[in-house]
């Protein structure tokens, strides 16, 4: 059975669909109607063209990944049927569960459009397979990437998505300690354990421009080092660096555009960020010469410094307001697709780097 990155990506995408469909996971209750009543209900008058587009497009990658996983792994000889069953059952379950959430509306049309989107993604994948595009990708992957690179490729593919969630520092994914601290303190308030919690004498201080520069530098350098863990040495790495940093920059621009509007799409691109980006390009180019075996250790070193600095930065008021709009406002459907990636991505990389080092040591 052939191992393919499409399988874990499909699982990740399914988890994100569940999160986005059921967010905010609050006020569950029986609303006095059958959970499947939406199948026979009239079409909602509040249903818009935006709903049509987002319900179709949202499931296209899922269907494509399911079909590609079926093709590459050989689990089934009927990838279209496999994709249809998985997508329609997942969407049907989500719509049924939404019947118990007052802030969500179960819809027959959503279910059908989700299924159609996944079906369309699967058809596109099969057409690409018929044209030989998937085989060409396999040859390309063998030339560019080392063996057993599936985990690294999944993490590289999800990094731009992680950047879509607003960050207090550009390219600053993984800033979770302040939120965890607040949640833990809230859970233990008025309990004997509240005295056990560490209390800071003063609040977190804003990062200095020089410290912000270091965060930007490491925020771009770590994904490049992750790429060096799976990309073969040589010209391939030199091409990868500017392309991947450019992709991360475009994702950050898109995040700012969605959060603050087109006129503020580049508001985050201040002097420390500019210098950090240029420094990351230069340093990543130099480190592209480092042997593959050394790269996981450099990833761990970079992550240790990066996360310790980043999580000493407070969430500024404008950033908090942006998060509120994402979590409660018009971006509620996108919240699950980026929020957890933005929080967990560097910690997943941390685990992956540890696995690579463990494999290297056991082989020796």
Buried (B, 14 or more C-beta within 10 A) or exposed (E): EEEBBBBBBBEBBBEBBBBBBBBEEEEEEEEEEEBBEBBEBEEBEEBEEEBBEBBBEBBBBBBBBBBBBBBBBEEBEEBBEBBBBBBBEBBBBBBBBBBBBEEBBBBBBBBBBBBBBBBBBBBBBBEBBEEEEBEEBEEEBEEBBEEEBBBBBBBBEBBBBBBBBBBBBBBBBBBBBBEEBEEEEEEBEEEEEEEEEEEEEEEBEEBEEEBBBBBBBBBBBBBBBBBBBBBBBEEBBEEBBEEBBEBBBEBBBBBBBBBBEEEEBBEBBBEBBEBBBEBBBEBBBEBBEBEBEBBBBBBBBBBEEBBEBBBBBBBEEEBEBBBEBBEEEEBBBBBBBBBBBBBBBBBBBBEBBEEBBEEBEEEE
